[in-house]
Amino acid sequence: MVRSIQSSGGDLRLPDQDVDPESPFNFHLTIAHFHKTQGRIVAALAKLLPDVVDHDWAQLWNPFATRINELWAALEKTYADEMAESGGEPEDA
């Protein structure tokens, strides 16, 4: 899903060597894509297993989806030029 992602004891990590110190945009874009993908997986699970979608699920999902979209908004604001060059605005979570 993400190049050289590591998982240990339930924790996910992106090794430091993925970071180009001259271009932090690439690292931040990778993290944003990771979270966007996770949001899409959770949303798909809700469609596949509609019985899990209840009030408690919505209370967890809605803030998560909001944070994913806020992450993209921060990325677009901080790296406006780079985002324009990369050519993509993701769909909402």
N, C-alpha and C positions, 0 to 999 in steps of 0.2 A: 504494500500500500504506500509506504514512504521508504525511500531508499535508506538502507542500513538502520531501520528502526530496530530497537532492542527491547526485549521484554524479560523482566526478571522479577519473580515474586509478585506479579500483578502490576508492577510499575512499567510504564513505557518511557523510553528514552530515545532521543536523537543525539548521537555522539557529537562532541564538539568539532570533530573534523569536518562535519557537514557545513560548518559556518565559515564563510569567506569573510575574514575581518575587513576586507575592503568593500564588501557588499552585504550588509546585514539583511537587505530586502529579501534575498533568496531564502534565507533561514526563516524569516517571518512569514513569507509566502508559503513555505512548506508547512509550517505549523498551522496556518490558517486553512490550508487545503486539508490537512489531517482532521481538524475539527469539523470542517464542512462535510467531509466524508462520514465521520462518525454520526453527525446529525442526520444525514441521509439514511444511514443504516437504521438508526433508532426510529425514524419516521416510517421506513419500510416495514420494520417489525410491527409497528402499530397497525399497518394495513393488513399484514399477514395474520396477525393475532388480535383481531378487534376486541376480543374479550378483555384484554389487558388495559384497554383505554377506559379509564374511569377518572373520577375527580382527582385522586391522588397522583395518577400518572400525568394528568394535565398540569398539576402543580409543579411537577418536576420537569416535564418536557418544555413548557412554555418559557420559563426562565433560561433553560439551556439553549433553546433556539434563539432567544433574544440575545444572549451573550455571543453566540456564533455570529449573528448579524452585526453586532457591535464590534466584534473583532475585525470583520471585513471593513466596516466603516472606518475604523482607526487605521487600518492598513492603507485604505484608499486616501485618507487624509495625510498620513505621514509620508507615503511613497506615491504621491499623485503622478509624478512623471513616469516612474517605473511601472505603475499599474496601467497607465495609458499605453506604454510600450508593450506590456505583456498581453494586451488586447482582450482581457476578460473581466467581466463582472459576474460573479457567481450568482446563481439563483438563491433565493432565501432558503434557510434551513427548513 
